[in-house]
Amino acid sequence: MARQETITADEYTYTVVLERDAASGVYTVTVPALPGCITEGQNLADARAQAREAIQGYLESLQKDGLPLPASEEPDNNVIRDQVSVKLVRA
């Protein structure tokens, strides 16, 4: 018989900055609240999906190392701003 455990998840929302390269059309995505969290996507939908995946991995790494999860912060530059939410399963 399988053991049943309750799994809970918290939702975190971070501001992402999407910058489109005029030559290639590729969007570079940074997350100001998560230093070094950078990804890219071929279009806005892909960039947002890649951002979710990058944020998820970043937070899981912090969680695994027992480090606190950073709060979201608003960037000061004049580019597209969006927010991405991820659910993180508590260990």
MMTF fields as JSON, N, C-alpha, C and O atoms, coordinates in Angstrom:
{
  "mmtfVersion": "1.0.0",
  "mmtfProducer": "UNKNOWN",
  "numBonds": 363,
  "numAtoms": 364,
  "numGroups": 91,
  "numChains": 1,
  "numModels": 1,
  "chainsPerModel": [1],
  "groupsPerChain": [91],
  "chainIdList": ["A"],
  "bondAtomList": [4, 2, 8, 6, 12, 10, 16, 14, 20, 18, 24, 22, 28, 26, 32, 30, 36, 34, 40, 38, 44, 42, 48, 46, 52, 50, 56, 54, 60, 58, 64, 62, 68, 66, 72, 70, 76, 74, 80, 78, 84, 82, 88, 86, 92, 90, 96, 94, 100, 98, 104, 102, 108, 106, 112, 110, 116, 114, 120, 118, 124, 122, 128, 126, 132, 130, 136, 134, 140, 138, 144, 142, 148, 146, 152, 150, 156, 154, 160, 158, 164, 162, 168, 166, 172, 170, 176, 174, 180, 178, 184, 182, 188, 186, 192, 190, 196, 194, 200, 198, 204, 202, 208, 206, 212, 210, 216, 214, 220, 218, 224, 222, 228, 226, 232, 230, 236, 234, 240, 238, 244, 242, 248, 246, 252, 250, 256, 254, 260, 258, 264, 262, 268, 266, 272, 270, 276, 274, 280, 278, 284, 282, 288, 286, 292, 290, 296, 294, 300, 298, 304, 302, 308, 306, 312, 310, 316, 314, 320, 318, 324, 322, 328, 326, 332, 330, 336, 334, 340, 338, 344, 342, 348, 346, 352, 350, 356, 354, 360, 358],
  "bondOrderList": [1, 1, 1, 1, 1, 1, 1, 1, 1, 1, 1, 1, 1, 1, 1, 1, 1, 1, 1, 1, 1, 1, 1, 1, 1, 1, 1, 1, 1, 1, 1, 1, 1, 1, 1, 1, 1, 1, 1, 1, 1, 1, 1, 1, 1, 1, 1, 1, 1, 1, 1, 1, 1, 1, 1, 1, 1, 1, 1, 1, 1, 1, 1, 1, 1, 1, 1, 1, 1, 1, 1, 1, 1, 1, 1, 1, 1, 1, 1, 1, 1, 1, 1, 1, 1, 1, 1, 1, 1, 1],
  "groupList": [{"groupName": "MET", "atomNameList": ["N", "CA", "C", "O"], "elementList": ["N", "C", "C", "O"], "formalChargeList": [0, 0, 0, 0], "bondAtomList": [1, 0, 2, 1, 3, 2], "bondOrderList": [1, 1, 2], "singleLetterCode": "M", "chemCompType": "L-PEPTIDE LINKING"}, {"groupName": "ALA", "atomNameList": ["N", "CA", "C", "O"], "elementList": ["N", "C", "C", "O"], "formalChargeList": [0, 0, 0, 0], "bondAtomList": [1, 0, 2, 1, 3, 2], "bondOrderList": [1, 1, 2], "singleLetterCode": "A", "chemCompType": "L-PEPTIDE LINKING"}, {"groupName": "ARG", "atomNameList": ["N", "CA", "C", "O"], "elementList": ["N", "C", "C", "O"], "formalChargeList": [0, 0, 0, 0], "bondAtomList": [1, 0, 2, 1, 3, 2], "bondOrderList": [1, 1, 2], "singleLetterCode": "R", "chemCompType": "L-PEPTIDE LINKING"}, {"groupName": "GLN", "atomNameList": ["N", "CA", "C", "O"], "elementList": ["N", "C", "C", "O"], "formalChargeList": [0, 0, 0, 0], "bondAtomList": [1, 0, 2, 1, 3, 2], "bondOrderList": [1, 1, 2], "singleLetterCode": "Q", "chemCompType": "L-PEPTIDE LINKING"}, {"groupName": "GLU", "atomNameList": ["N", "CA", "C", "O"], "elementList": ["N", "C", "C", "O"], "formalChargeList": [0, 0, 0, 0], "bondAtomList": [1, 0, 2, 1, 3, 2], "bondOrderList": [1, 1, 2], "singleLetterCode": "E", "chemCompType": "L-PEPTIDE LINKING"}, {"groupName": "THR", "atomNameList": ["N", "CA", "C", "O"], "elementList": ["N", "C", "C", "O"], "formalChargeList": [0, 0, 0, 0], "bondAtomList": [1, 0, 2, 1, 3, 2], "bondOrderList": [1, 1, 2], "singleLetterCode": "T", "chemCompType": "L-PEPTIDE LINKING"}, {"groupName": "ILE", "atomNameList": ["N", "CA", "C", "O"], "elementList": ["N", "C", "C", "O"], "formalChargeList": [0, 0, 0, 0], "bondAtomList": [1, 0, 2, 1, 3, 2], "bondOrderList": [1, 1, 2], "singleLetterCode": "I", "chemCompType": "L-PEPTIDE LINKING"}, {"groupName": "ASP", "atomNameList": ["N", "CA", "C", "O"], "elementList": ["N", "C", "C", "O"], "formalChargeList": [0, 0, 0, 0], "bondAtomList": [1, 0, 2, 1, 3, 2], "bondOrderList": [1, 1, 2], "singleLetterCode": "D", "chemCompType": "L-PEPTIDE LINKING"}, {"groupName": "TYR", "atomNameList": ["N", "CA", "C", "O"], "elementList": ["N", "C", "C", "O"], "formalChargeList": [0, 0, 0, 0], "bondAtomList": [1, 0, 2, 1, 3, 2], "bondOrderList": [1, 1, 2], "singleLetterCode": "Y", "chemCompType": "L-PEPTIDE LINKING"}, {"groupName": "VAL", "atomNameList": ["N", "CA", "C", "O"], "elementList": ["N", "C", "C", "O"], "formalChargeList": [0, 0, 0, 0], "bondAtomList": [1, 0, 2, 1, 3, 2], "bondOrderList": [1, 1, 2], "singleLetterCode": "V", "chemCompType": "L-PEPTIDE LINKING"}, {"groupName": "LEU", "atomNameList": ["N", "CA", "C", "O"], "elementList": ["N", "C", "C", "O"], "formalChargeList": [0, 0, 0, 0], "bondAtomList": [1, 0, 2, 1, 3, 2], "bondOrderList": [1, 1, 2], "singleLetterCode": "L", "chemCompType": "L-PEPTIDE LINKING"}, {"groupName": "SER", "atomNameList": ["N", "CA", "C", "O"], "elementList": ["N", "C", "C", "O"], "formalChargeList": [0, 0, 0, 0], "bondAtomList": [1, 0, 2, 1, 3, 2], "bondOrderList": [1, 1, 2], "singleLetterCode": "S", "chemCompType": "L-PEPTIDE LINKING"}, {"groupName": "GLY", "atomNameList": ["N", "CA", "C", "O"], "elementList": ["N", "C", "C", "O"], "formalChargeList": [0, 0, 0, 0], "bondAtomList": [1, 0, 2, 1, 3, 2], "bondOrderList": [1, 1, 2], "singleLetterCode": "G", "chemCompType": "PEPTIDE LINKING"}, {"groupName": "PRO", "atomNameList": ["N", "CA", "C", "O"], "elementList": ["N", "C", "C", "O"], "formalChargeList": [0, 0, 0, 0], "bondAtomList": [1, 0, 2, 1, 3, 2], "bondOrderList": [1, 1, 2], "singleLetterCode": "P", "chemCompType": "L-PEPTIDE LINKING"}, {"groupName": "CYS", "atomNameList": ["N", "CA", "C", "O"], "elementList": ["N", "C", "C", "O"], "formalChargeList": [0, 0, 0, 0], "bondAtomList": [1, 0, 2, 1, 3, 2], "bondOrderList": [1, 1, 2], "singleLetterCode": "C", "chemCompType": "L-PEPTIDE LINKING"}, {"groupName": "ASN", "atomNameList": ["N", "CA", "C", "O"], "elementList": ["N", "C", "C", "O"], "formalChargeList": [0, 0, 0, 0], "bondAtomList": [1, 0, 2, 1, 3, 2], "bondOrderList": [1, 1, 2], "singleLetterCode": "N", "chemCompType": "L-PEPTIDE LINKING"}, {"groupName": "LYS", "atomNameList": ["N", "CA", "C", "O"], "elementList": ["N", "C", "C", "O"], "formalChargeList": [0, 0, 0, 0], "bondAtomList": [1, 0, 2, 1, 3, 2], "bondOrderList": [1, 1, 2], "singleLetterCode": "K", "chemCompType": "L-PEPTIDE LINKING"}],
  "groupTypeList": [0, 1, 2, 3, 4, 5, 6, 5, 1, 7, 4, 8, 5, 8, 5, 9, 9, 10, 4, 2, 7, 1, 1, 11, 12, 9, 8, 5, 9, 5, 9, 13, 1, 10, 13, 12, 14, 6, 5, 4, 12, 3, 15, 10, 1, 7, 1, 2, 1, 3, 1, 2, 4, 1, 6, 3, 12, 8, 10, 4, 11, 10, 3, 16, 7, 12, 10, 13, 10, 13, 1, 11, 4, 4, 13, 7, 15, 15, 9, 6, 2, 7, 3, 9, 11, 9, 16, 10, 9, 2, 1],
  "groupIdList": [1, 2, 3, 4, 5, 6, 7, 8, 9, 10, 11, 12, 13, 14, 15, 16, 17, 18, 19, 20, 21, 22, 23, 24, 25, 26, 27, 28, 29, 30, 31, 32, 33, 34, 35, 36, 37, 38, 39, 40, 41, 42, 43, 44, 45, 46, 47, 48, 49, 50, 51, 52, 53, 54, 55, 56, 57, 58, 59, 60, 61, 62, 63, 64, 65, 66, 67, 68, 69, 70, 71, 72, 73, 74, 75, 76, 77, 78, 79, 80, 81, 82, 83, 84, 85, 86, 87, 88, 89, 90, 91],
  "secStructList": [7, 7, 7, 7, 7, 7, 7, 7, 3, 3, 3, 3, 3, 3, 3, 3, 3, 3, 3, 3, 7, 6, 6, 6, 7, 7, 3, 3, 3, 3, 7, 6, 6, 1, 6, 6, 7, 3, 3, 3, 3, 1, 1, 2, 2, 2, 2, 2, 2, 2, 2, 2, 2, 2, 2, 2, 2, 2, 2, 2, 2, 2, 2, 2, 6, 6, 7, 7, 7, 7, 7, 7, 7, 7, 7, 7, 1, 1, 1, 3, 3, 3, 3, 3, 3, 3, 3, 3, 3, 7, 7],
  "xCoordList": [0.843, 0.0, 0.889, 1.821, 0.603, 1.392, 1.083, -0.062, 2.115, 1.963, 1.482, 2.045, 0.458, -0.072, 0.43, 0.329, 0.971, 1.433, 0.762, 0.506, 0.484, -0.074, 1.056, 2.056, 0.885, 1.874, 1.291, 0.176, 2.047, 1.596, 2.56, 3.732, 2.047, 2.885, 2.576, 1.423, 3.595, 3.442, 3.658, 4.46, 2.947, 3.108, 3.951, 3.728, 4.914, 5.796, 5.67, 5.591, 5.652, 5.546, 6.748, 7.071, 7.402, 8.572, 8.398, 7.818, 8.888, 8.905, 10.013, 11.129, 9.698, 10.708, 10.854, 9.895, 12.04, 12.325, 12.613, 13.512, 11.836, 11.992, 12.538, 11.921, 13.691, 14.316, 14.49, 15.124, 13.919, 13.969, 15.198, 15.433, 15.967, 17.103, 16.544, 15.916, 16.763, 16.201, 16.684, 15.926, 17.905, 18.463, 17.911, 17.509, 17.895, 17.491, 16.028, 15.445, 15.427, 14.047, 13.921, 12.819, 15.032, 15.032, 14.857, 15.412, 14.079, 13.875, 14.806, 14.835, 15.556, 16.358, 15.529, 14.941, 15.481, 14.676, 15.587, 16.392, 15.457, 16.167, 15.147, 14.029, 15.546, 14.685, 15.456, 16.321, 15.155, 15.936, 16.074, 17.113, 15.062, 15.105, 15.96, 16.285, 16.324, 17.089, 18.381, 18.414, 19.429, 20.682, 21.195, 21.303, 21.505, 22.03, 20.97, 21.304, 19.704, 18.618, 18.301, 17.595, 18.841, 18.709, 18.346, 18.878, 17.437, 17.076, 16.673, 16.761, 16.229, 15.768, 14.705, 14.559, 13.958, 12.922, 12.788, 13.112, 12.312, 12.171, 11.064, 11.111, 10.062, 8.963, 8.509, 9.053, 7.522, 7.095, 6.571, 6.896, 5.766, 5.217, 6.342, 6.34, 7.292, 8.425, 9.284, 9.745, 9.496, 10.3, 9.655, 10.343, 8.338, 7.636, 7.739, 7.96, 7.58, 7.693, 9.103, 9.272, 10.106, 11.491, 11.766, 12.523, 11.137, 11.3, 10.741, 11.372, 9.56, 8.977, 9.928, 10.169, 10.46, 11.369, 12.64, 13.104, 13.203, 14.428, 14.178, 14.985, 13.058, 12.718, 12.495, 12.978, 11.768, 11.5, 12.809, 12.974, 13.735, 15.018, 15.83, 16.465, 15.807, 16.537, 16.013, 16.79, 14.675, 14.075, 14.298, 14.568, 14.185, 14.419, 15.859, 16.109, 16.8, 18.199, 18.391, 19.073, 17.775, 17.858, 17.231, 17.789, 16.066, 15.355, 16.194, 16.287, 16.8, 17.628, 18.799, 19.189, 19.362, 20.495, 20.082, 20.935, 18.774, 18.28, 18.39, 18.427, 18.444, 18.578, 17.212, 16.281, 17.074, 15.784, 15.457, 16.352, 14.161, 13.714, 13.558, 12.852, 14.205, 14.155, 12.76, 11.97, 12.471, 11.228, 11.352, 12.456, 10.222, 10.225, 10.582, 10.339, 11.159, 11.47, 11.189, 11.254, 10.886, 10.551, 11.8, 12.522, 12.069, 13.227, 12.98, 11.831, 14.046, 13.948, 14.139, 14.176, 14.263, 14.521, 13.226, 12.198, 13.299, 12.134, 11.996, 12.202, 11.645, 11.439, 10.125, 9.463, 9.747, 8.508, 8.619, 9.631, 7.588, 7.562, 6.407, 5.333, 6.623, 5.609, 5.87, 6.912, 4.931, 5.153, 4.898, 4.019, 5.675, 5.567, 5.402, 6.166, 4.407, 4.186, 4.599, 4.386, 5.18, 5.536, 5.067, 4.972, 4.776, 4.425, 5.604, 6.122, 6.024, 7.196, 6.733, 6.164, 6.975, 6.585, 7.512, 8.734, 6.915, 7.721, 8.358, 7.719, 9.623, 10.372, 10.038, 10.565],
  "yCoordList": [-1.18, 0.0, 1.244, 1.351, 2.155, 3.386, 4.334, 4.473, 4.972, 5.951, 7.261, 7.737, 7.847, 9.11, 10.26, 10.236, 11.267, 12.468, 13.671, 13.694, 14.663, 15.888, 16.732, 16.989, 17.154, 18.01, 19.41, 19.601, 20.386, 21.774, 22.57, 22.221, 23.642, 24.491, 25.949, 26.311, 26.771, 28.209, 28.847, 28.358, 29.935, 30.63, 31.883, 32.646, 32.085, 33.238, 33.995, 33.382, 35.315, 36.144, 37.068, 37.761, 37.071, 37.905, 38.739, 38.275, 39.938, 40.794, 40.317, 40.047, 40.215, 39.854, 41.002, 41.728, 41.163, 42.2, 41.489, 40.652, 41.836, 41.229, 42.274, 43.319, 41.993, 42.929, 42.227, 41.175, 42.822, 42.225, 42.736, 43.941, 41.803, 42.151, 42.498, 41.656, 43.712, 44.185, 43.355, 43.146, 42.89, 42.147, 40.723, 40.276, 40.02, 38.602, 38.388, 37.363, 39.35, 39.198, 38.373, 38.199, 37.862, 37.038, 37.937, 39.035, 37.462, 38.192, 37.643, 36.438, 38.526, 38.167, 38.504, 39.582, 37.586, 37.759, 37.754, 36.84, 38.78, 38.825, 38.964, 39.432, 38.55, 38.626, 39.435, 38.89, 40.738, 41.599, 41.084, 41.285, 40.436, 39.958, 38.701, 38.312, 38.066, 36.824, 37.01, 36.691, 37.512, 37.799, 36.59, 35.484, 36.827, 35.769, 34.916, 34.024, 35.168, 34.405, 35.062, 36.067, 34.47, 35.018, 33.876, 32.771, 34.159, 33.184, 33.936, 35.163, 33.223, 33.896, 33.061, 31.869, 33.708, 33.015, 33.6, 34.765, 32.791, 33.201, 34.233, 35.013, 34.24, 35.207, 35.443, 34.841, 36.309, 36.636, 35.419, 35.227, 34.603, 33.417, 32.469, 31.959, 32.237, 31.373, 31.976, 31.263, 33.284, 33.962, 33.822, 33.578, 33.977, 33.818, 32.382, 32.157, 31.416, 30.011, 29.695, 29.004, 30.197, 29.993, 30.668, 30.15, 31.838, 32.544, 31.713, 31.595, 31.141, 30.281, 29.146, 28.865, 28.503, 27.38, 27.828, 27.146, 28.956, 29.463, 29.848, 29.541, 30.522, 30.925, 29.69, 29.62, 28.725, 27.481, 26.826, 26.459, 26.679, 26.054, 26.853, 26.286, 28.165, 29.053, 28.885, 28.72, 28.93, 28.819, 27.431, 27.302, 26.401, 25.045, 24.889, 24.199, 25.519, 25.468, 26.165, 25.65, 27.351, 28.059, 27.229, 27.101, 26.67, 25.861, 24.654, 24.337, 23.988, 22.817, 23.18, 22.4, 24.378, 24.836, 25.488, 25.946, 25.532, 26.108, 27.621, 28.201, 28.266, 29.726, 30.387, 29.766, 31.634, 32.326, 32.672, 32.876, 32.734, 33.105, 34.613, 35.192, 35.27, 36.734, 37.259, 36.59, 38.447, 39.126, 39.732, 39.992, 39.954, 40.572, 42.044, 42.674, 42.596, 44.022, 44.549, 43.796, 45.809, 46.45, 47.035, 47.802, 46.689, 47.27, 48.731, 49.167, 49.488, 50.911, 51.246, 52.426, 50.252, 50.565, 50.581, 50.054, 51.181, 51.4, 50.286, 50.507, 49.089, 47.949, 47.277, 47.693, 46.235, 45.512, 44.901, 44.292, 45.071, 44.473, 43.493, 43.754, 42.384, 41.351, 40.636, 40.83, 39.822, 39.034, 37.576, 37.243, 36.712, 35.279, 34.638, 34.927, 33.764, 33.051, 31.592, 30.987, 31.041, 29.62, 29.045, 29.77, 27.758, 27.076, 26.21, 25.437, 26.337, 25.624, 24.66, 25.079, 23.382, 22.363, 22.428, 22.459, 22.448, 22.493, 21.144, 20.099, 21.19, 19.944, 19.418, 18.384],
  "zCoordList": [0.0, 0.0, 0.0, 0.798, -0.875, -0.99, 0.154, 0.582, 0.627, 1.698, 1.105, 0.119, 1.686, 1.183, 2.038, 3.264, 1.369, 2.05, 1.41, 0.206, 2.232, 1.699, 1.131, 1.802, -0.099, -0.739, -0.812, -1.297, -0.33, -0.39, -1.254, -1.391, -1.83, -2.681, -2.379, -2.146, -2.384, -2.228, -3.591, -4.388, -3.863, -5.13, -4.924, -3.984, -5.806, -5.76, -7.075, -8.14, -7.007, -8.193, -8.262, -7.298, -9.408, -9.608, -10.869, -11.851, -10.843, -12.017, -12.937, -12.494, -14.225, -15.219, -16.204, -16.469, -16.74, -17.73, -19.045, -19.13, -20.07, -21.39, -22.347, -22.555, -22.926, -23.865, -25.206, -25.291, -26.256, -27.591, -28.345, -28.435, -28.88, -29.727, -31.105, -31.748, -31.558, -32.827, -34.018, -34.965, -33.987, -35.116, -35.209, -36.283, -34.087, -34.101, -33.739, -34.094, -33.032, -32.572, -31.308, -30.788, -30.807, -29.591, -28.37, -28.314, -27.389, -26.147, -25.073, -24.822, -24.448, -23.281, -22.055, -21.974, -21.105, -19.899, -18.683, -18.504, -17.847, -16.571, -15.461, -15.679, -14.263, -13.085, -12.049, -11.364, -11.921, -11.028, -9.597, -8.969, -9.083, -7.702, -7.535, -6.414, -8.659, -8.609, -9.41, -10.598, -8.791, -9.495, -10.28, -9.751, -11.542, -12.386, -13.055, -13.835, -12.772, -13.392, -14.734, -14.799, -15.805, -17.152, -18.098, -17.99, -19.022, -20.044, -21.291, -21.328, -22.316, -23.524, -24.207, -23.936, -25.103, -25.854, -27.242, -27.471, -28.161, -29.556, -29.763, -30.714, -28.868, -28.91, -27.476, -26.55, -27.282, -25.91, -25.155, -23.984, -25.82, -25.146, -24.726, -23.606, -25.612, -25.301, -24.193, -23.302, -24.25, -23.224, -21.847, -20.856, -21.789, -20.499, -19.988, -18.798, -20.885, -20.485, -19.994, -18.989, -20.695, -20.28, -18.936, -18.115, -18.718, -17.445, -16.294, -15.244, -16.493, -15.446, -15.089, -13.915, -16.114, -15.886, -15.168, -14.254, -15.567, -14.932, -13.477, -12.599, -13.227, -11.852, -10.993, -9.863, -11.521, -10.786, -10.358, -9.194, -11.3, -10.988, -9.984, -9.096, -10.127, -9.216, -7.788, -6.847, -7.64, -6.303, -5.704, -4.51, -6.532, -6.02, -5.537, -4.548, -6.221, -5.806, -4.456, -3.57, -4.315, -3.032, -1.918, -0.828, -2.213, -1.22, -0.803, 0.383, -1.776, -1.487, -0.584, 0.285, -0.798, -0.001, 1.316, 2.077, 1.588, 2.834, 2.893, 3.978, 1.731, 1.677, 1.542, 1.03, 1.991, 1.889, 0.438, -0.382, 0.137, -1.203, -1.269, -0.443, -2.239, -2.338, -2.657, -3.324, -2.181, -2.507, -3.893, -4.371, -4.53, -5.851, -5.748, -4.719, -6.81, -6.843, -8.243, -9.215, -8.351, -9.621, -10.277, -9.64, -11.538, -12.221, -12.578, -12.647, -12.804, -13.106, -14.58, -14.929, -15.458, -16.86, -17.678, -17.252, -18.833, -19.677, -20.721, -21.915, -20.249, -21.132, -20.753, -19.803, -21.497, -21.189, -19.798, -19.451, -19.026, -17.686, -17.624, -18.166, -16.974, -16.85, -15.535, -14.909, -15.127, -13.927, -14.243, -15.037, -13.615, -13.806, -12.445, -11.525, -12.307, -11.047, -11.202, -12.253, -10.167, -10.143, -8.815, -7.825, -8.787, -7.552, -7.146, -7.952, -5.909, -5.406, -4.319, -3.311, -4.525, -3.562, -2.369, -2.513, -1.188, 0.044, 0.287, 0.163, 0.633, 0.906, 2.277, 2.687]
}
